[in-house]
Amino acid sequence: MMKGLDYHHDNFMNVINSLAQIGLTDEANEFRCILLHEAVAYLNRLGQYYYFLRSDFVRKNCAAAESFAPTIVAFVVFRRKHSAHRSIDAPKGESAHVQTTQAMSMSSVWGQMFEPKPGHPCHLSQVKTQGGIEEFSRNQWKNSYLVFQLITDNPNDWHNFSIEKEHPIIMEEAFTVLEKVLN
């Protein structure tokens, strides 16, 4: 499962790096589709690990396993609401609006934004001063985290997930749980 998380993270990052090189080309659309595929595949591996955390084997050997993996527990909601038992297919009381936005949260039309990496402000004013929209697009992929957003019916409860930013934490948590289970 951890190898799968690494595999999809690495593929995701390779696509991000490619997008940082090619900018706004027709080829970029193909790369964005691959990027979304890798994000969904990553979440499915995250879901596998989450259910491993909850398995009888893990609970028997480390009753507090979930407490060592708060990031995994927090972000499994993306798998549940988008790639596994999607809220649009199997609603659990969500409004129609939320079901629709959750279904689109990892599609090419909705639910993604960029968060500047530390030390890399990203302002639209840079379009005029730094080579136009083409260069701005390349810099956005290079200097920002791609963030997926999932909303709920509660306006104060939403989830932002960046594979690039969260992956090291997720892997550390997964390794910690394995260590606790095997000791």
C-alpha positions as CSV (number, residue, x, y, z in Angstrom):
1,M,0.0,0.0,0.0
2,M,2.8,2.4,0.9
3,K,4.7,1.5,-2.3
4,G,1.5,2.3,-4.2
5,L,1.2,5.6,-2.5
6,D,4.8,6.4,-3.4
7,Y,4.2,5.2,-7.0
8,H,1.2,7.4,-7.6
9,H,2.8,10.4,-5.8
10,D,5.9,10.1,-8.0
11,N,3.7,9.8,-11.2
12,F,1.7,12.8,-10.0
13,M,4.9,14.9,-9.4
14,N,6.3,13.9,-12.8
15,V,3.1,15.2,-14.4
16,I,3.3,18.4,-12.4
17,N,6.9,18.9,-13.5
18,S,5.9,18.3,-17.1
19,L,3.1,20.9,-16.8
20,A,5.6,23.4,-15.4
21,Q,7.7,22.9,-18.6
22,I,5.0,23.0,-21.3
23,G,2.6,25.7,-20.1
24,L,-0.7,26.2,-21.9
25,T,-0.4,23.8,-24.8
26,D,-2.9,21.2,-26.2
27,E,-0.6,18.6,-24.7
28,A,-1.3,20.1,-21.3
29,N,-4.9,18.9,-21.4
30,E,-3.7,15.3,-21.8
31,F,-1.3,15.8,-18.9
32,R,-4.1,17.2,-16.7
33,C,-6.2,14.1,-17.4
34,I,-3.3,11.9,-16.3
35,L,-2.8,14.1,-13.2
36,L,-6.4,13.6,-12.2
37,H,-6.1,9.8,-12.8
38,E,-3.0,9.7,-10.5
39,A,-4.8,11.7,-7.8
40,V,-7.7,9.3,-7.8
41,A,-5.4,6.3,-7.8
42,Y,-3.5,7.9,-4.9
43,L,-6.7,8.3,-2.9
44,N,-7.6,4.7,-3.5
45,R,-4.3,3.6,-2.0
46,L,-4.9,6.0,0.9
47,G,-8.3,4.3,1.4
48,Q,-6.6,0.9,1.4
49,Y,-4.3,2.0,4.1
50,Y,-7.1,3.6,6.1
51,Y,-9.0,0.3,6.1
52,F,-5.8,-1.5,7.1
53,L,-5.6,0.8,10.1
54,R,-9.1,-0.3,11.1
55,S,-8.5,-4.0,10.5
56,D,-8.7,-6.5,13.4
57,F,-5.0,-7.3,12.9
58,V,-3.9,-3.7,13.4
59,R,-6.3,-3.1,16.3
60,K,-5.2,-6.2,18.0
61,N,-1.5,-5.2,17.8
62,C,-1.9,-1.4,18.1
63,A,-5.3,-0.3,19.5
64,A,-4.5,3.4,19.0
65,A,-3.4,3.0,15.4
66,E,-5.7,5.7,14.1
67,S,-4.4,8.2,16.5
68,F,-0.9,7.8,14.9
69,A,-2.4,8.6,11.5
70,P,-4.5,11.7,11.7
71,T,-3.7,12.9,8.2
72,I,-4.7,9.6,6.7
73,V,-7.9,9.6,8.7
74,A,-8.7,13.3,7.8
75,F,-8.2,12.9,4.0
76,V,-9.9,9.5,3.5
77,V,-13.1,11.6,3.1
78,F,-11.9,12.4,-0.5
79,R,-11.8,8.7,-1.3
80,R,-15.2,8.2,0.2
81,K,-16.9,11.1,-1.4
82,H,-15.3,11.0,-4.8
83,S,-13.6,7.8,-5.8
84,A,-15.2,5.0,-3.7
85,H,-18.8,5.4,-2.6
86,R,-19.3,8.7,-4.2
87,S,-21.9,10.9,-2.5
88,I,-23.7,11.5,-5.9
89,D,-24.1,7.7,-6.2
90,A,-24.7,6.8,-2.6
91,P,-25.8,9.9,-0.7
92,K,-25.5,10.1,3.0
93,G,-27.8,13.1,3.5
94,E,-25.8,15.6,1.4
95,S,-27.8,18.2,-0.5
96,A,-28.0,17.9,-4.3
97,H,-25.6,20.8,-4.6
98,V,-23.0,19.2,-2.4
99,Q,-23.4,15.8,-4.1
100,T,-22.7,17.5,-7.5
101,T,-19.7,19.6,-6.2
102,Q,-18.2,16.5,-4.5
103,A,-18.6,14.5,-7.8
104,M,-16.7,17.3,-9.6
105,S,-14.1,17.8,-6.9
106,M,-11.5,15.9,-8.8
107,S,-12.7,16.5,-12.4
108,S,-11.2,18.8,-15.0
109,V,-14.0,21.3,-14.5
110,W,-14.1,22.0,-10.8
111,G,-12.6,21.6,-7.3
112,Q,-9.0,22.5,-7.9
113,M,-7.0,25.5,-6.9
114,F,-3.4,26.6,-6.4
115,E,-1.8,27.4,-3.1
116,P,1.6,29.2,-3.4
117,K,4.5,27.4,-1.9
118,P,6.4,29.2,0.8
119,G,8.4,32.0,-0.6
120,H,6.6,32.0,-3.9
121,P,3.8,34.6,-4.0
122,C,1.5,34.1,-6.9
123,H,-0.4,37.2,-8.1
124,L,-2.3,37.8,-11.3
125,S,-0.3,41.0,-11.6
126,Q,2.7,38.8,-12.5
127,V,1.0,38.0,-15.8
128,K,2.0,41.5,-17.1
129,T,5.4,41.6,-15.5
130,Q,6.7,38.1,-16.0
131,G,6.2,37.0,-19.6
132,G,2.4,36.8,-19.9
133,I,-0.1,34.1,-19.2
134,E,2.0,31.3,-20.7
135,E,4.9,32.0,-18.3
136,F,2.4,32.6,-15.4
137,S,0.9,29.1,-16.1
138,R,4.3,27.4,-16.0
139,N,5.2,29.3,-12.8
140,Q,2.0,28.3,-11.2
141,W,2.7,24.6,-11.7
142,K,6.3,25.1,-10.4
143,N,5.7,27.5,-7.5
144,S,2.3,26.4,-6.2
145,Y,0.7,23.3,-4.7
146,L,-2.3,21.8,-6.6
147,V,-5.0,21.6,-4.1
148,F,-8.3,19.6,-4.4
149,Q,-11.2,20.9,-2.4
150,L,-14.2,19.0,-1.1
151,I,-17.2,20.9,0.4
152,T,-19.9,19.7,2.7
153,D,-23.3,21.1,3.6
154,N,-21.8,22.9,6.6
155,P,-20.3,26.1,5.3
156,N,-17.6,25.9,8.0
157,D,-16.5,22.4,7.0
158,W,-14.5,21.9,3.9
159,H,-11.4,19.9,3.0
160,N,-8.3,21.0,1.1
161,F,-5.9,18.2,0.0
162,S,-2.6,18.6,-1.8
163,I,-0.9,15.3,-2.6
164,E,2.5,17.1,-3.0
165,K,2.2,18.7,0.4
166,E,0.6,15.9,2.4
167,H,2.5,12.9,1.0
168,P,5.5,13.1,3.3
169,I,3.3,13.3,6.3
170,I,1.1,10.5,5.1
171,M,4.1,8.2,4.6
172,E,5.5,9.1,8.0
173,E,2.2,8.2,9.6
174,A,1.9,5.0,7.7
175,F,5.4,4.0,8.6
176,T,4.8,4.9,12.3
177,V,1.7,2.6,12.4
178,L,3.6,-0.3,10.8
179,E,6.4,0.2,13.3
180,K,3.9,0.1,16.3
181,V,2.1,-2.9,14.9
182,L,5.3,-4.9,14.3
183,N,7.0,-4.1,17.6
